[in-house]
Amino acid sequence: MKPRPATISPFLWFNDQAEAAAKFYVSLFKNSKIETVTRYSADSAGPGGRPGGSVMTVAFRLAGQKFTALNGGPRFKFTEAISLVVSCRTQAEIDFFWDRLARGGEKSRCGWLKDRYGLSWQIVPDILGDLLGDRDEGKSGRALQAMLKMNKLDIKALKRAHAGK
């Protein structure tokens, strides 16, 4: 008998903002919802002495993808070594996610940002792979050079650079 197919989902460690973060993320993405919230019991303080009744984990979905957020205390912090990529069809989508996720966080280069909770995101156009992966090295190189100068990615500017305009 074959084993059941494995599933993979991100597990995000927060100090004490798991529920606030999950609610914020769910508010931004279609097909998203909070599924369950578990709480520390009165007799289990949890990491960092969490009080009984406080939020332990939040299971939620973003654009259909399952996530779990944990209030695990200050021991671990997010780094840019892992990020969530949001692929956008239009500049309006890029603008929407960039503006909202960056609010209260840090903007960086090449479509990267950290949100107010310290989680790294990449807000990129769907066509980025095609532009950067073009077999014509001149076109792909121009698109790359244009991207390297941007914070929030601009689809029209990337296409113009790719085309040599």
PyMOL CGO cylinders between C-alpha atoms (Angstrom):
from pymol import cmd
from pymol.cgo import CYLINDER

trace = [
    CYLINDER, 0.00, 0.00, 0.00, 1.31, 3.44, -0.98, 0.3, 1, 1, 1, 1, 1, 1,
    CYLINDER, 1.31, 3.44, -0.98, 1.73, 6.02, 1.77, 0.3, 1, 1, 1, 1, 1, 1,
    CYLINDER, 1.73, 6.02, 1.77, -0.58, 8.99, 1.75, 0.3, 1, 1, 1, 1, 1, 1,
    CYLINDER, -0.58, 8.99, 1.75, 0.90, 11.95, -0.17, 0.3, 1, 1, 1, 1, 1, 1,
    CYLINDER, 0.90, 11.95, -0.17, 2.73, 14.34, 2.12, 0.3, 1, 1, 1, 1, 1, 1,
    CYLINDER, 2.73, 14.34, 2.12, 1.63, 17.93, 2.49, 0.3, 1, 1, 1, 1, 1, 1,
    CYLINDER, 1.63, 17.93, 2.49, 3.89, 20.87, 3.17, 0.3, 1, 1, 1, 1, 1, 1,
    CYLINDER, 3.89, 20.87, 3.17, 2.85, 24.09, 4.85, 0.3, 1, 1, 1, 1, 1, 1,
    CYLINDER, 2.85, 24.09, 4.85, 4.75, 26.97, 6.47, 0.3, 1, 1, 1, 1, 1, 1,
    CYLINDER, 4.75, 26.97, 6.47, 4.92, 27.17, 10.27, 0.3, 1, 1, 1, 1, 1, 1,
    CYLINDER, 4.92, 27.17, 10.27, 5.68, 30.71, 11.42, 0.3, 1, 1, 1, 1, 1, 1,
    CYLINDER, 5.68, 30.71, 11.42, 7.15, 31.48, 14.86, 0.3, 1, 1, 1, 1, 1, 1,
    CYLINDER, 7.15, 31.48, 14.86, 6.11, 34.81, 16.34, 0.3, 1, 1, 1, 1, 1, 1,
    CYLINDER, 6.11, 34.81, 16.34, 6.91, 36.25, 19.75, 0.3, 1, 1, 1, 1, 1, 1,
    CYLINDER, 6.91, 36.25, 19.75, 3.32, 37.12, 20.70, 0.3, 1, 1, 1, 1, 1, 1,
    CYLINDER, 3.32, 37.12, 20.70, 1.65, 38.44, 17.53, 0.3, 1, 1, 1, 1, 1, 1,
    CYLINDER, 1.65, 38.44, 17.53, 0.54, 35.24, 15.78, 0.3, 1, 1, 1, 1, 1, 1,
    CYLINDER, 0.54, 35.24, 15.78, -3.15, 36.06, 15.84, 0.3, 1, 1, 1, 1, 1, 1,
    CYLINDER, -3.15, 36.06, 15.84, -2.71, 39.70, 14.81, 0.3, 1, 1, 1, 1, 1, 1,
    CYLINDER, -2.71, 39.70, 14.81, -0.41, 38.68, 11.95, 0.3, 1, 1, 1, 1, 1, 1,
    CYLINDER, -0.41, 38.68, 11.95, -2.76, 35.94, 10.74, 0.3, 1, 1, 1, 1, 1, 1,
    CYLINDER, -2.76, 35.94, 10.74, -5.73, 38.33, 10.78, 0.3, 1, 1, 1, 1, 1, 1,
    CYLINDER, -5.73, 38.33, 10.78, -3.71, 40.92, 8.87, 0.3, 1, 1, 1, 1, 1, 1,
    CYLINDER, -3.71, 40.92, 8.87, -2.56, 38.44, 6.20, 0.3, 1, 1, 1, 1, 1, 1,
    CYLINDER, -2.56, 38.44, 6.20, -6.06, 36.96, 5.80, 0.3, 1, 1, 1, 1, 1, 1,
    CYLINDER, -6.06, 36.96, 5.80, -7.45, 40.47, 5.24, 0.3, 1, 1, 1, 1, 1, 1,
    CYLINDER, -7.45, 40.47, 5.24, -5.18, 40.94, 2.20, 0.3, 1, 1, 1, 1, 1, 1,
    CYLINDER, -5.18, 40.94, 2.20, -5.56, 37.74, 0.18, 0.3, 1, 1, 1, 1, 1, 1,
    CYLINDER, -5.56, 37.74, 0.18, -8.63, 36.27, -1.51, 0.3, 1, 1, 1, 1, 1, 1,
    CYLINDER, -8.63, 36.27, -1.51, -9.56, 32.69, -0.60, 0.3, 1, 1, 1, 1, 1, 1,
    CYLINDER, -9.56, 32.69, -0.60, -8.14, 33.18, 2.91, 0.3, 1, 1, 1, 1, 1, 1,
    CYLINDER, -8.14, 33.18, 2.91, -9.47, 32.56, 6.40, 0.3, 1, 1, 1, 1, 1, 1,
    CYLINDER, -9.47, 32.56, 6.40, -8.61, 31.81, 10.01, 0.3, 1, 1, 1, 1, 1, 1,
    CYLINDER, -8.61, 31.81, 10.01, -9.40, 28.14, 10.60, 0.3, 1, 1, 1, 1, 1, 1,
    CYLINDER, -9.40, 28.14, 10.60, -8.62, 27.50, 14.27, 0.3, 1, 1, 1, 1, 1, 1,
    CYLINDER, -8.62, 27.50, 14.27, -7.09, 29.26, 17.24, 0.3, 1, 1, 1, 1, 1, 1,
    CYLINDER, -7.09, 29.26, 17.24, -5.65, 27.17, 20.07, 0.3, 1, 1, 1, 1, 1, 1,
    CYLINDER, -5.65, 27.17, 20.07, -4.84, 28.59, 23.48, 0.3, 1, 1, 1, 1, 1, 1,
    CYLINDER, -4.84, 28.59, 23.48, -2.40, 27.78, 26.25, 0.3, 1, 1, 1, 1, 1, 1,
    CYLINDER, -2.40, 27.78, 26.25, -4.17, 26.12, 29.17, 0.3, 1, 1, 1, 1, 1, 1,
    CYLINDER, -4.17, 26.12, 29.17, -4.07, 27.56, 32.66, 0.3, 1, 1, 1, 1, 1, 1,
    CYLINDER, -4.07, 27.56, 32.66, -1.65, 24.83, 33.78, 0.3, 1, 1, 1, 1, 1, 1,
    CYLINDER, -1.65, 24.83, 33.78, 0.74, 25.10, 30.81, 0.3, 1, 1, 1, 1, 1, 1,
    CYLINDER, 0.74, 25.10, 30.81, 2.44, 28.46, 30.63, 0.3, 1, 1, 1, 1, 1, 1,
    CYLINDER, 2.44, 28.46, 30.63, 4.08, 27.72, 27.30, 0.3, 1, 1, 1, 1, 1, 1,
    CYLINDER, 4.08, 27.72, 27.30, 7.37, 29.21, 26.08, 0.3, 1, 1, 1, 1, 1, 1,
    CYLINDER, 7.37, 29.21, 26.08, 8.27, 32.47, 27.72, 0.3, 1, 1, 1, 1, 1, 1,
    CYLINDER, 8.27, 32.47, 27.72, 5.67, 32.04, 30.48, 0.3, 1, 1, 1, 1, 1, 1,
    CYLINDER, 5.67, 32.04, 30.48, 2.59, 32.61, 28.32, 0.3, 1, 1, 1, 1, 1, 1,
    CYLINDER, 2.59, 32.61, 28.32, -0.50, 33.09, 30.48, 0.3, 1, 1, 1, 1, 1, 1,
    CYLINDER, -0.50, 33.09, 30.48, -3.29, 30.53, 30.40, 0.3, 1, 1, 1, 1, 1, 1,
    CYLINDER, -3.29, 30.53, 30.40, -5.91, 31.44, 27.81, 0.3, 1, 1, 1, 1, 1, 1,
    CYLINDER, -5.91, 31.44, 27.81, -3.46, 33.33, 25.60, 0.3, 1, 1, 1, 1, 1, 1,
    CYLINDER, -3.46, 33.33, 25.60, -3.13, 32.34, 21.93, 0.3, 1, 1, 1, 1, 1, 1,
    CYLINDER, -3.13, 32.34, 21.93, -0.76, 29.45, 21.25, 0.3, 1, 1, 1, 1, 1, 1,
    CYLINDER, -0.76, 29.45, 21.25, -1.34, 28.73, 17.54, 0.3, 1, 1, 1, 1, 1, 1,
    CYLINDER, -1.34, 28.73, 17.54, -3.44, 30.04, 14.70, 0.3, 1, 1, 1, 1, 1, 1,
    CYLINDER, -3.44, 30.04, 14.70, -4.17, 27.81, 11.71, 0.3, 1, 1, 1, 1, 1, 1,
    CYLINDER, -4.17, 27.81, 11.71, -5.08, 29.85, 8.67, 0.3, 1, 1, 1, 1, 1, 1,
    CYLINDER, -5.08, 29.85, 8.67, -5.15, 29.79, 4.87, 0.3, 1, 1, 1, 1, 1, 1,
    CYLINDER, -5.15, 29.79, 4.87, -3.76, 32.39, 2.50, 0.3, 1, 1, 1, 1, 1, 1,
    CYLINDER, -3.76, 32.39, 2.50, -4.93, 32.07, -1.09, 0.3, 1, 1, 1, 1, 1, 1,
    CYLINDER, -4.93, 32.07, -1.09, -5.83, 28.48, -0.23, 0.3, 1, 1, 1, 1, 1, 1,
    CYLINDER, -5.83, 28.48, -0.23, -2.37, 27.61, 1.20, 0.3, 1, 1, 1, 1, 1, 1,
    CYLINDER, -2.37, 27.61, 1.20, -2.34, 26.33, 4.77, 0.3, 1, 1, 1, 1, 1, 1,
    CYLINDER, -2.34, 26.33, 4.77, -0.17, 28.15, 7.37, 0.3, 1, 1, 1, 1, 1, 1,
    CYLINDER, -0.17, 28.15, 7.37, 0.28, 27.84, 11.11, 0.3, 1, 1, 1, 1, 1, 1,
    CYLINDER, 0.28, 27.84, 11.11, 1.43, 30.70, 13.32, 0.3, 1, 1, 1, 1, 1, 1,
    CYLINDER, 1.43, 30.70, 13.32, 2.80, 30.11, 16.83, 0.3, 1, 1, 1, 1, 1, 1,
    CYLINDER, 2.80, 30.11, 16.83, 3.27, 32.49, 19.73, 0.3, 1, 1, 1, 1, 1, 1,
    CYLINDER, 3.27, 32.49, 19.73, 6.54, 30.89, 20.79, 0.3, 1, 1, 1, 1, 1, 1,
    CYLINDER, 6.54, 30.89, 20.79, 8.29, 33.78, 22.48, 0.3, 1, 1, 1, 1, 1, 1,
    CYLINDER, 8.29, 33.78, 22.48, 11.26, 35.95, 21.53, 0.3, 1, 1, 1, 1, 1, 1,
    CYLINDER, 11.26, 35.95, 21.53, 13.81, 33.15, 21.08, 0.3, 1, 1, 1, 1, 1, 1,
    CYLINDER, 13.81, 33.15, 21.08, 13.63, 33.00, 17.25, 0.3, 1, 1, 1, 1, 1, 1,
    CYLINDER, 13.63, 33.00, 17.25, 13.17, 35.80, 14.74, 0.3, 1, 1, 1, 1, 1, 1,
    CYLINDER, 13.17, 35.80, 14.74, 12.46, 35.84, 11.01, 0.3, 1, 1, 1, 1, 1, 1,
    CYLINDER, 12.46, 35.84, 11.01, 15.31, 36.48, 8.59, 0.3, 1, 1, 1, 1, 1, 1,
    CYLINDER, 15.31, 36.48, 8.59, 15.49, 37.06, 4.85, 0.3, 1, 1, 1, 1, 1, 1,
    CYLINDER, 15.49, 37.06, 4.85, 16.74, 33.49, 4.49, 0.3, 1, 1, 1, 1, 1, 1,
    CYLINDER, 16.74, 33.49, 4.49, 13.11, 32.59, 3.85, 0.3, 1, 1, 1, 1, 1, 1,
    CYLINDER, 13.11, 32.59, 3.85, 10.43, 34.72, 2.25, 0.3, 1, 1, 1, 1, 1, 1,
    CYLINDER, 10.43, 34.72, 2.25, 6.94, 34.37, 0.86, 0.3, 1, 1, 1, 1, 1, 1,
    CYLINDER, 6.94, 34.37, 0.86, 6.59, 35.17, -2.84, 0.3, 1, 1, 1, 1, 1, 1,
    CYLINDER, 6.59, 35.17, -2.84, 3.44, 36.85, -4.10, 0.3, 1, 1, 1, 1, 1, 1,
    CYLINDER, 3.44, 36.85, -4.10, 3.15, 36.51, -7.89, 0.3, 1, 1, 1, 1, 1, 1,
    CYLINDER, 3.15, 36.51, -7.89, 1.05, 39.31, -9.38, 0.3, 1, 1, 1, 1, 1, 1,
    CYLINDER, 1.05, 39.31, -9.38, -0.53, 39.62, -12.81, 0.3, 1, 1, 1, 1, 1, 1,
    CYLINDER, -0.53, 39.62, -12.81, -0.87, 43.40, -12.84, 0.3, 1, 1, 1, 1, 1, 1,
    CYLINDER, -0.87, 43.40, -12.84, 0.85, 46.50, -11.54, 0.3, 1, 1, 1, 1, 1, 1,
    CYLINDER, 0.85, 46.50, -11.54, -2.28, 47.25, -9.50, 0.3, 1, 1, 1, 1, 1, 1,
    CYLINDER, -2.28, 47.25, -9.50, -1.80, 43.93, -7.67, 0.3, 1, 1, 1, 1, 1, 1,
    CYLINDER, -1.80, 43.93, -7.67, 1.89, 44.70, -7.07, 0.3, 1, 1, 1, 1, 1, 1,
    CYLINDER, 1.89, 44.70, -7.07, 0.97, 48.14, -5.74, 0.3, 1, 1, 1, 1, 1, 1,
    CYLINDER, 0.97, 48.14, -5.74, -1.76, 46.72, -3.48, 0.3, 1, 1, 1, 1, 1, 1,
    CYLINDER, -1.76, 46.72, -3.48, 0.39, 44.04, -1.82, 0.3, 1, 1, 1, 1, 1, 1,
    CYLINDER, 0.39, 44.04, -1.82, 3.55, 46.17, -1.70, 0.3, 1, 1, 1, 1, 1, 1,
    CYLINDER, 3.55, 46.17, -1.70, 1.83, 49.13, -0.09, 0.3, 1, 1, 1, 1, 1, 1,
    CYLINDER, 1.83, 49.13, -0.09, -0.07, 47.12, 2.51, 0.3, 1, 1, 1, 1, 1, 1,
    CYLINDER, -0.07, 47.12, 2.51, 2.60, 44.60, 3.45, 0.3, 1, 1, 1, 1, 1, 1,
    CYLINDER, 2.60, 44.60, 3.45, 5.34, 47.25, 3.65, 0.3, 1, 1, 1, 1, 1, 1,
    CYLINDER, 5.34, 47.25, 3.65, 3.27, 49.57, 5.88, 0.3, 1, 1, 1, 1, 1, 1,
    CYLINDER, 3.27, 49.57, 5.88, 4.99, 49.55, 9.26, 0.3, 1, 1, 1, 1, 1, 1,
    CYLINDER, 4.99, 49.55, 9.26, 7.79, 47.35, 7.93, 0.3, 1, 1, 1, 1, 1, 1,
    CYLINDER, 7.79, 47.35, 7.93, 10.88, 47.81, 5.74, 0.3, 1, 1, 1, 1, 1, 1,
    CYLINDER, 10.88, 47.81, 5.74, 11.08, 48.22, 1.98, 0.3, 1, 1, 1, 1, 1, 1,
    CYLINDER, 11.08, 48.22, 1.98, 14.05, 46.68, 0.25, 0.3, 1, 1, 1, 1, 1, 1,
    CYLINDER, 14.05, 46.68, 0.25, 15.36, 46.08, -3.27, 0.3, 1, 1, 1, 1, 1, 1,
    CYLINDER, 15.36, 46.08, -3.27, 14.10, 43.92, -6.11, 0.3, 1, 1, 1, 1, 1, 1,
    CYLINDER, 14.10, 43.92, -6.11, 10.55, 43.54, -4.81, 0.3, 1, 1, 1, 1, 1, 1,
    CYLINDER, 10.55, 43.54, -4.81, 11.56, 42.42, -1.30, 0.3, 1, 1, 1, 1, 1, 1,
    CYLINDER, 11.56, 42.42, -1.30, 10.10, 43.82, 1.89, 0.3, 1, 1, 1, 1, 1, 1,
    CYLINDER, 10.10, 43.82, 1.89, 9.66, 42.95, 5.54, 0.3, 1, 1, 1, 1, 1, 1,
    CYLINDER, 9.66, 42.95, 5.54, 6.20, 43.40, 6.99, 0.3, 1, 1, 1, 1, 1, 1,
    CYLINDER, 6.20, 43.40, 6.99, 5.45, 44.91, 10.41, 0.3, 1, 1, 1, 1, 1, 1,
    CYLINDER, 5.45, 44.91, 10.41, 5.91, 41.44, 11.98, 0.3, 1, 1, 1, 1, 1, 1,
    CYLINDER, 5.91, 41.44, 11.98, 9.38, 40.95, 10.47, 0.3, 1, 1, 1, 1, 1, 1,
    CYLINDER, 9.38, 40.95, 10.47, 8.34, 38.37, 7.85, 0.3, 1, 1, 1, 1, 1, 1,
    CYLINDER, 8.34, 38.37, 7.85, 10.01, 38.78, 4.43, 0.3, 1, 1, 1, 1, 1, 1,
    CYLINDER, 10.01, 38.78, 4.43, 7.94, 38.89, 1.25, 0.3, 1, 1, 1, 1, 1, 1,
    CYLINDER, 7.94, 38.89, 1.25, 8.75, 39.21, -2.45, 0.3, 1, 1, 1, 1, 1, 1,
    CYLINDER, 8.75, 39.21, -2.45, 6.12, 41.01, -4.50, 0.3, 1, 1, 1, 1, 1, 1,
    CYLINDER, 6.12, 41.01, -4.50, 6.85, 40.13, -8.12, 0.3, 1, 1, 1, 1, 1, 1,
    CYLINDER, 6.85, 40.13, -8.12, 5.11, 40.16, -11.49, 0.3, 1, 1, 1, 1, 1, 1,
    CYLINDER, 5.11, 40.16, -11.49, 4.24, 36.79, -13.02, 0.3, 1, 1, 1, 1, 1, 1,
    CYLINDER, 4.24, 36.79, -13.02, 6.33, 37.66, -16.07, 0.3, 1, 1, 1, 1, 1, 1,
    CYLINDER, 6.33, 37.66, -16.07, 9.55, 38.25, -14.13, 0.3, 1, 1, 1, 1, 1, 1,
    CYLINDER, 9.55, 38.25, -14.13, 10.85, 34.72, -14.76, 0.3, 1, 1, 1, 1, 1, 1,
    CYLINDER, 10.85, 34.72, -14.76, 10.25, 35.10, -18.50, 0.3, 1, 1, 1, 1, 1, 1,
    CYLINDER, 10.25, 35.10, -18.50, 12.02, 38.46, -18.65, 0.3, 1, 1, 1, 1, 1, 1,
    CYLINDER, 12.02, 38.46, -18.65, 15.03, 37.36, -16.59, 0.3, 1, 1, 1, 1, 1, 1,
    CYLINDER, 15.03, 37.36, -16.59, 15.18, 33.92, -18.20, 0.3, 1, 1, 1, 1, 1, 1,
    CYLINDER, 15.18, 33.92, -18.20, 15.07, 35.10, -21.82, 0.3, 1, 1, 1, 1, 1, 1,
    CYLINDER, 15.07, 35.10, -21.82, 17.62, 33.22, -23.94, 0.3, 1, 1, 1, 1, 1, 1,
    CYLINDER, 17.62, 33.22, -23.94, 18.68, 36.54, -25.42, 0.3, 1, 1, 1, 1, 1, 1,
    CYLINDER, 18.68, 36.54, -25.42, 21.28, 37.60, -22.84, 0.3, 1, 1, 1, 1, 1, 1,
    CYLINDER, 21.28, 37.60, -22.84, 20.99, 41.24, -23.86, 0.3, 1, 1, 1, 1, 1, 1,
    CYLINDER, 20.99, 41.24, -23.86, 17.26, 41.30, -23.11, 0.3, 1, 1, 1, 1, 1, 1,
    CYLINDER, 17.26, 41.30, -23.11, 17.51, 39.33, -19.87, 0.3, 1, 1, 1, 1, 1, 1,
    CYLINDER, 17.51, 39.33, -19.87, 20.53, 41.37, -18.76, 0.3, 1, 1, 1, 1, 1, 1,
    CYLINDER, 20.53, 41.37, -18.76, 18.74, 44.68, -19.33, 0.3, 1, 1, 1, 1, 1, 1,
    CYLINDER, 18.74, 44.68, -19.33, 15.71, 43.44, -17.40, 0.3, 1, 1, 1, 1, 1, 1,
    CYLINDER, 15.71, 43.44, -17.40, 17.96, 42.30, -14.54, 0.3, 1, 1, 1, 1, 1, 1,
    CYLINDER, 17.96, 42.30, -14.54, 19.80, 45.61, -14.40, 0.3, 1, 1, 1, 1, 1, 1,
    CYLINDER, 19.80, 45.61, -14.40, 16.49, 47.49, -14.31, 0.3, 1, 1, 1, 1, 1, 1,
    CYLINDER, 16.49, 47.49, -14.31, 15.17, 45.24, -11.52, 0.3, 1, 1, 1, 1, 1, 1,
    CYLINDER, 15.17, 45.24, -11.52, 18.32, 45.72, -9.43, 0.3, 1, 1, 1, 1, 1, 1,
    CYLINDER, 18.32, 45.72, -9.43, 17.64, 49.48, -9.34, 0.3, 1, 1, 1, 1, 1, 1,
    CYLINDER, 17.64, 49.48, -9.34, 14.04, 49.10, -8.15, 0.3, 1, 1, 1, 1, 1, 1,
    CYLINDER, 14.04, 49.10, -8.15, 12.47, 48.67, -4.75, 0.3, 1, 1, 1, 1, 1, 1,
    CYLINDER, 12.47, 48.67, -4.75, 8.84, 48.02, -5.74, 0.3, 1, 1, 1, 1, 1, 1,
    CYLINDER, 8.84, 48.02, -5.74, 8.91, 46.32, -9.13, 0.3, 1, 1, 1, 1, 1, 1,
    CYLINDER, 8.91, 46.32, -9.13, 7.45, 48.19, -12.11, 0.3, 1, 1, 1, 1, 1, 1,
    CYLINDER, 7.45, 48.19, -12.11, 6.15, 45.90, -14.86, 0.3, 1, 1, 1, 1, 1, 1,
    CYLINDER, 6.15, 45.90, -14.86, 6.22, 48.55, -17.61, 0.3, 1, 1, 1, 1, 1, 1,
    CYLINDER, 6.22, 48.55, -17.61, 9.78, 49.60, -16.77, 0.3, 1, 1, 1, 1, 1, 1,
    CYLINDER, 9.78, 49.60, -16.77, 10.94, 45.97, -16.71, 0.3, 1, 1, 1, 1, 1, 1,
    CYLINDER, 10.94, 45.97, -16.71, 9.32, 45.33, -20.10, 0.3, 1, 1, 1, 1, 1, 1,
    CYLINDER, 9.32, 45.33, -20.10, 10.85, 48.52, -21.56, 0.3, 1, 1, 1, 1, 1, 1,
    CYLINDER, 10.85, 48.52, -21.56, 14.30, 47.52, -20.32, 0.3, 1, 1, 1, 1, 1, 1,
    CYLINDER, 14.30, 47.52, -20.32, 13.86, 43.99, -21.71, 0.3, 1, 1, 1, 1, 1, 1,
    CYLINDER, 13.86, 43.99, -21.71, 12.90, 45.47, -25.08, 0.3, 1, 1, 1, 1, 1, 1,
    CYLINDER, 12.90, 45.47, -25.08, 15.87, 47.86, -25.04, 0.3, 1, 1, 1, 1, 1, 1,
    CYLINDER, 15.87, 47.86, -25.04, 13.75, 51.02, -24.90, 0.3, 1, 1, 1, 1, 1, 1,
]
cmd.load_cgo(trace, "trace")
